Amino acid sequence: MEIEKIKKEIVLEMDNAADSAAVEKLRIKYLGRNGEINSLFKKLKDLPVAERRKIGPKLQSLKSELGALFSNRLEVSKKTSVAASVDLTAPAKKVSKGHLHPLTLVDAEIRRIFLGLNFSVVEGPEVESEYYNFDALNVPANHPAREMWDTFWLKQEARDKRPETKLLLRTHTSPVQIRYMEKNNPPFQIIVPGKVFRYEATDASHEVNFYQLEGLMVGKNVSLANFKFVVEEFFKKFFRGQKIEFRYRPGYFPFTEPSVEVIIKLPAHGGALPDGGRGASGGENRWLEVMGAGMVHPKVFEYAGYNPRDWQGFAFGVGIDRLAMIKYKIPDIRMFYSGDLRFIKQF
Ligand code: DAH
């Protein structure tokens, strides 16, 4: 038996195999259970013992050598056949990436602007007590002003039914004013972005939950003039490049005196934008209320433990969703919460 010759022939055949299927076929032909190498082993027993001793080990090493050659060769031909089936000139598939929600973008932008004005960002709880959401903001029980905020009251365990622990979903971010002042001394300036909840029917400009940004600046001589500067600086940066017409008008909030509202004229081509709920009418020249503000009421300072003769300050609360609606000309607040990717993907 000429082992070397057999090996050369097999290697030649292997080199000529067109693809991995052909290589595999060859492997079975030679190394399979009924393959040619095994039948050579069977023939060994017909040889004289001396021959058998000589050829046996050679055949054995041929078998293992071929095993290695075949598996190498199989790997190579698999790789080359994948490469051959890939069209390297074809345009790449677009990867569909996730991205930020418009309200997240606006929230980040607002924080950035106020940080630039030396405000700090503070947060507070969404489940709030009646005390912080109303009483300490000078809205006692039975005060008609409570009707300004349709409230989700939370069911409570019997043992919690003490009036001072009545719980609700905060209807505005204003309770964080009290929480912050209880623990910090003036002067300071903070903003409080956060989610708020109202037990209301939804429409194009009202949602059951939405976002507000509270602002509070307290010091020895803080005045409405400072408020005006901060708000106008904020609008200038937030509506960069967009022409925005806005106005102050007198308002009423139990926690500020005097109180003002800031209204923004809707962009002319934003015809489908919601009216502000109060005072706005259809068509052009509609104004949307985006912010309530004023000088902090002395009672609020007293609740927070400050002497109102020592300190004064302004506070404001702005609807983040409404600002986003104006900035991006979005006609319906409910779109933000629809989870509709066709809407979300535009940002
Ligand atoms: N909390 C008010 C609301 O949700 C908005 C507001 C008005 C906040 C005047 C203030 C403020 O801080 O001074 O309707």
Residues whose N, C-alpha, C, O or C-beta is under 5 A from the ligand:
A	BS01	DAH	T171 H172 S174 G215 F253 T256 G292 A293 G294 A315 F316 G317
